[in-house]
Amino acid sequence: MTGEAAHSAFKQGALDAAGIPVLVLAAGYVGFGALAAGHGLSFIGTLICTIFIWALPGQLILVEMHTLGAPFVAVLLTVVFSAARFLPMTVVLMPLLREARSKPVHYYAAAQFVSMTGWAWAMAKFPHLPPERRLGYFFGFTLALLLSASAATTLGFLAGELLPPMAKLAFVFMSPMYFLLLLVGSPNDLRGYLAILAGAIAGPMTHLVSPQWSVILSGFVGGTLAYLAHRAWRRPRQ
């Protein structure tokens, strides 16, 4: 792929991101920045969360558990496990990004920019995009998302005091609600629906038992119950 063609694909990706994807993501990160400031996180620490965690659910988990006074190990494990979903997402995405003339380091770099929004958009867009344009397009799209999220985090942190508490929460939960709707519409079999239902039940129950460990416990308990229920459902009748 020539330099001009790569630049064209990169530009197309950035332009496609500069619409609903950026607006929804930026709104969520304005809320995150304001929420982090209100809970005593430093500006540098808040911005580092956005750039290096690059997953709003994980960042919200970090702020919530930090506020609850959860042990460092619990915070670390919960944020790490919340990002485990990116492994299968990346495994599915990488073959679609393969382009004969690209170096392996380009794919390692692309893997660092995988996010829920970028992955969902790429999976819908790539079947209609020539393979040689996909890598450049992906970098343009995801870098536009990351830059806008970083700017929105900064704006939210600096202007957070101007927002009423309910506005902060509304901004924060725009992106999670978008992700939830995306997940509800995406399962193609019983396992997906069972996992969503089990998580919805396990989350509030484990929060009542142990708020500090509720996120990691609800994920483990809900996922295990969904797996066992699916196995029991699919077990051949004797």
LINJO-V850057 format. One record per residue. N is the residue number from 0. PHI is phi as a letter, one per 40 degrees, with the letter a starting at -180 (* if undefined). PSI is psi in whole degrees, -180 to 180 (999 if undefined). NEAR is the number of other ideal C-beta (glycine too) atoms within 12 Angstrom. Layout:
n=N phi=PHI psi=PSI near=NEAR
n=N phi=PHI psi=PSI near=NEAR
This chain:
n=0 phi=* psi=126 near=23
n=1 phi=c psi=163 near=12
n=2 phi=c psi=-37 near=11
n=3 phi=c psi=-41 near=12
n=4 phi=c psi=-40 near=20
n=5 phi=c psi=-41 near=25
n=6 phi=c psi=-39 near=18
n=7 phi=c psi=-43 near=20
n=8 phi=c psi=-42 near=33
n=9 phi=c psi=-45 near=27
n=10 phi=c psi=-41 near=22
n=11 phi=c psi=-42 near=25
n=12 phi=c psi=-43 near=36
n=13 phi=c psi=-41 near=27
n=14 phi=c psi=-39 near=17
n=15 phi=c psi=-33 near=29
n=16 phi=c psi=-30 near=36
n=17 phi=c psi=63 near=21
n=18 phi=a psi=-130 near=19
n=19 phi=d psi=-44 near=19
n=20 phi=d psi=-47 near=36
n=21 phi=c psi=-41 near=32
n=22 phi=c psi=-46 near=23
n=23 phi=c psi=-45 near=32
n=24 phi=c psi=-43 near=43
n=25 phi=c psi=-40 near=35
n=26 phi=c psi=-43 near=34
n=27 phi=c psi=-39 near=41
n=28 phi=c psi=-24 near=47
n=29 phi=c psi=-45 near=41
n=30 phi=c psi=-40 near=41
n=31 phi=c psi=-45 near=49
n=32 phi=c psi=-43 near=42
n=33 phi=c psi=-41 near=37
n=34 phi=c psi=-43 near=37
n=35 phi=c psi=-42 near=38
n=36 phi=c psi=-42 near=29
n=37 phi=c psi=-21 near=26
n=38 phi=b psi=13 near=28
n=39 phi=g psi=9 near=16
n=40 phi=c psi=150 near=29
n=41 phi=c psi=160 near=15
n=42 phi=c psi=-46 near=22
n=43 phi=c psi=-44 near=15
n=44 phi=c psi=-39 near=23
n=45 phi=c psi=-44 near=38
n=46 phi=c psi=-38 near=30
n=47 phi=c psi=-38 near=19
n=48 phi=d psi=-45 near=35
n=49 phi=c psi=-45 near=41
n=50 phi=c psi=-40 near=24
n=51 phi=b psi=-33 near=21
n=52 phi=c psi=-45 near=34
n=53 phi=f psi=48 near=36
n=54 phi=a psi=108 near=40
n=55 phi=d psi=-42 near=44
n=56 phi=d psi=-44 near=35
n=57 phi=c psi=-38 near=35
n=58 phi=c psi=-40 near=42
n=59 phi=c psi=-38 near=37
n=60 phi=c psi=-45 near=36
n=61 phi=d psi=-47 near=37
n=62 phi=c psi=-46 near=37
n=63 phi=c psi=-47 near=31
n=64 phi=c psi=-33 near=31
n=65 phi=c psi=-42 near=28
n=66 phi=c psi=-36 near=19
n=67 phi=c psi=-8 near=21
n=68 phi=g psi=28 near=15
n=69 phi=c psi=151 near=26
n=70 phi=d psi=150 near=16
n=71 phi=d psi=-40 near=14
n=72 phi=c psi=-41 near=14
n=73 phi=c psi=-42 near=26
n=74 phi=c psi=-48 near=29
n=75 phi=c psi=-50 near=20
n=76 phi=c psi=-40 near=25
n=77 phi=c psi=-44 near=37
n=78 phi=c psi=-41 near=32
n=79 phi=c psi=-47 near=22
n=80 phi=c psi=-31 near=25
n=81 phi=c psi=-24 near=32
n=82 phi=c psi=-1 near=29
n=83 phi=c psi=-24 near=20
n=84 phi=c psi=-21 near=24
n=85 phi=c psi=-19 near=27
n=86 phi=c psi=-56 near=16
n=87 phi=c psi=-31 near=13
n=88 phi=c psi=-43 near=25
n=89 phi=c psi=-40 near=28
n=90 phi=c psi=-39 near=16
n=91 phi=c psi=-37 near=19
n=92 phi=c psi=-39 near=32
n=93 phi=d psi=-43 near=28
n=94 phi=c psi=-29 near=15
n=95 phi=c psi=-21 near=29
n=96 phi=c psi=-12 near=39
n=97 phi=c psi=131 near=20
n=98 phi=a psi=130 near=29
n=99 phi=d psi=-37 near=11
n=100 phi=c psi=-1 near=16
n=101 phi=c psi=147 near=25
n=102 phi=c psi=153 near=14
n=103 phi=d psi=-33 near=15
n=104 phi=c psi=-28 near=11
n=105 phi=c psi=-36 near=24
n=106 phi=c psi=-36 near=25
n=107 phi=c psi=-39 near=15
n=108 phi=c psi=-43 near=19
n=109 phi=c psi=-36 near=34
n=110 phi=c psi=-29 near=27
n=111 phi=c psi=-17 near=24
n=112 phi=b psi=4 near=37
n=113 phi=c psi=130 near=37
n=114 phi=a psi=170 near=42
n=115 phi=c psi=-46 near=37
n=116 phi=c psi=-48 near=41
n=117 phi=c psi=-40 near=40
n=118 phi=c psi=-47 near=37
n=119 phi=c psi=-41 near=29
n=120 phi=c psi=-43 near=33
n=121 phi=c psi=-42 near=39
n=122 phi=c psi=-31 near=25
n=123 phi=c psi=-32 near=19
n=124 phi=c psi=-37 near=28
n=125 phi=c psi=-36 near=30
n=126 phi=d psi=-22 near=11
n=127 phi=b psi=9 near=15
n=128 phi=b psi=134 near=26
n=129 phi=d psi=139 near=19
n=130 phi=d psi=-36 near=22
n=131 phi=c psi=-11 near=21
n=132 phi=b psi=-9 near=33
n=133 phi=c psi=-43 near=37
n=134 phi=c psi=-47 near=39
n=135 phi=c psi=-41 near=34
n=136 phi=c psi=-44 near=39
n=137 phi=c psi=-44 near=47
n=138 phi=c psi=-43 near=36
n=139 phi=c psi=-44 near=35
n=140 phi=c psi=-50 near=44
n=141 phi=c psi=-35 near=39
n=142 phi=c psi=-36 near=29
n=143 phi=c psi=-40 near=34
n=144 phi=c psi=-46 near=45
n=145 phi=c psi=-42 near=34
n=146 phi=c psi=-43 near=26
n=147 phi=c psi=-38 near=32
n=148 phi=c psi=-40 near=44
n=149 phi=c psi=-43 near=30
n=150 phi=c psi=-41 near=23
n=151 phi=c psi=-37 near=36
n=152 phi=c psi=-44 near=44
n=153 phi=c psi=-46 near=27
n=154 phi=c psi=-45 near=28
n=155 phi=c psi=-40 near=38
n=156 phi=c psi=-43 near=37
n=157 phi=c psi=-32 near=20
n=158 phi=b psi=12 near=20
n=159 phi=d psi=-34 near=32
n=160 phi=c psi=-20 near=15
n=161 phi=c psi=-14 near=16
n=162 phi=c psi=134 near=26
n=163 phi=c psi=156 near=14
n=164 phi=d psi=-42 near=17
n=165 phi=c psi=-33 near=12
n=166 phi=c psi=-38 near=22
n=167 phi=c psi=-47 near=32
n=168 phi=c psi=-37 near=23
n=169 phi=c psi=-45 near=20
n=170 phi=c psi=-45 near=35
n=171 phi=d psi=-43 near=36
n=172 phi=c psi=4 near=25
n=173 phi=c psi=-48 near=27
n=174 phi=c psi=-47 near=36
n=175 phi=d psi=-37 near=31
n=176 phi=c psi=-36 near=21
n=177 phi=c psi=-44 near=25
n=178 phi=c psi=-40 near=29
n=179 phi=c psi=-45 near=19
n=180 phi=c psi=-38 near=17
n=181 phi=c psi=-42 near=23
n=182 phi=c psi=-40 near=23
n=183 phi=c psi=-35 near=17
n=184 phi=c psi=-9 near=14
n=185 phi=c psi=-27 near=21
n=186 phi=d psi=137 near=17
n=187 phi=b psi=-3 near=9
n=188 phi=a psi=-177 near=13
n=189 phi=c psi=-33 near=19
n=190 phi=c psi=-42 near=22
n=191 phi=c psi=-45 near=20
n=192 phi=c psi=-38 near=21
n=193 phi=c psi=-40 near=27
n=194 phi=c psi=-43 near=30
n=195 phi=c psi=-45 near=26
n=196 phi=c psi=-45 near=22
n=197 phi=c psi=-40 near=28
n=198 phi=c psi=-39 near=30
n=199 phi=c psi=-32 near=20
n=200 phi=c psi=-44 near=19
n=201 phi=c psi=-33 near=28
n=202 phi=d psi=-60 near=25
n=203 phi=c psi=-36 near=17
n=204 phi=c psi=-44 near=19
n=205 phi=c psi=-28 near=26
n=206 phi=c psi=-37 near=21
n=207 phi=c psi=-34 near=13
n=208 phi=c psi=-47 near=15
n=209 phi=a psi=94 near=20
n=210 phi=d psi=-36 near=22
n=211 phi=c psi=-33 near=25
n=212 phi=b psi=10 near=28
n=213 phi=c psi=-37 near=28
n=214 phi=c psi=-50 near=36
n=215 phi=c psi=-37 near=33
n=216 phi=c psi=-42 near=29
n=217 phi=c psi=-36 near=32
n=218 phi=c psi=-44 near=31
n=219 phi=c psi=-49 near=24
n=220 phi=c psi=-47 near=27
n=221 phi=c psi=-43 near=28
n=222 phi=c psi=-41 near=27
n=223 phi=c psi=-44 near=19
n=224 phi=c psi=-41 near=27
n=225 phi=c psi=-41 near=30
n=226 phi=c psi=-47 near=19
n=227 phi=c psi=-40 near=18
n=228 phi=c psi=-39 near=21
n=229 phi=c psi=-42 near=22
n=230 phi=c psi=-42 near=15
n=231 phi=c psi=-37 near=14
n=232 phi=c psi=-40 near=16
n=233 phi=c psi=-7 near=14
n=234 phi=c psi=132 near=10
n=235 phi=c psi=138 near=7
n=236 phi=c psi=133 near=6
n=237 phi=c psi=999 near=3
